[in-house]
């Protein structure tokens, strides 16, 4: 049991609210929710609340930057 508890605590990534995600992405929280609802942004829906994993948003943002750089070539 102790191993499971230690492992889950050390790998747990806190979930961000739409406000947190909006700050990171530089957009309004309502825009974040709209993008999540449309499937344009990786998100988790917990009941009526939207939550975001930092790692997912970082990967999403990096992929957007890479794809826009490739378009400019």
C-alpha positions in Angstrom: 0.0 0.0 0.0 2.8 2.5 0.9 4.3 2.0 -2.6 1.1 2.7 -4.3 0.5 5.8 -2.2 4.0 7.1 -2.8 3.9 6.5 -6.5 0.5 8.1 -7.1 1.5 11.2 -5.0 4.8 11.6 -6.8 3.2 11.3 -10.3 0.0 13.2 -9.7 -0.3 16.4 -11.7 -2.7 19.0 -10.4 -5.6 19.9 -12.7 -5.9 23.4 -14.0 -9.2 25.4 -14.0 -10.3 27.3 -17.1 -8.8 30.4 -15.5 -5.4 28.7 -15.1 -5.5 27.4 -18.6 -6.5 30.8 -19.9 -3.6 32.5 -18.2 -1.2 29.9 -19.7 -2.6 30.2 -23.2 -3.2 34.0 -23.0 -7.0 33.7 -23.7 -10.2 34.3 -21.7 -11.4 31.4 -19.6 -14.7 31.3 -21.6 -12.6 30.8 -24.7 -10.8 27.9 -23.1 -14.1 26.3 -22.2 -15.5 26.8 -25.7 -12.4 25.3 -27.3 -12.7 22.3 -24.9 -16.4 21.8 -25.6 -15.6 21.8 -29.4 -12.8 19.3 -28.9 -10.2 21.9 -30.1 -8.3 21.7 -26.7 -7.4 18.7 -24.6 -9.6 18.7 -21.5 -11.3 16.6 -18.9 -14.9 17.1 -17.9 -15.6 16.3 -14.3 -19.3 16.7 -13.8 -20.1 20.2 -15.1 -16.5 21.4 -14.6 -13.8 21.5 -17.2 -10.2 20.7 -16.0 -6.9 20.7 -17.9 -3.6 18.9 -17.5 -0.6 21.2 -17.8 1.3 18.5 -19.8 -1.6 18.2 -22.3 -1.7 22.0 -22.8 2.1 22.3 -23.3 2.0 19.5 -25.9 -1.0 21.1 -27.6 0.7 24.5 -27.7 4.0 23.1 -29.0 2.2 21.2 -31.8 0.4 24.4 -32.8 3.7 26.3 -32.9 5.4 23.5 -35.0 2.4 23.3 -37.4 2.4 27.1 -37.9 6.1 27.2 -38.5 5.8 24.5 -41.2 3.1 26.5 -43.0 5.5 29.4 -43.2 8.2 27.4 -45.0 
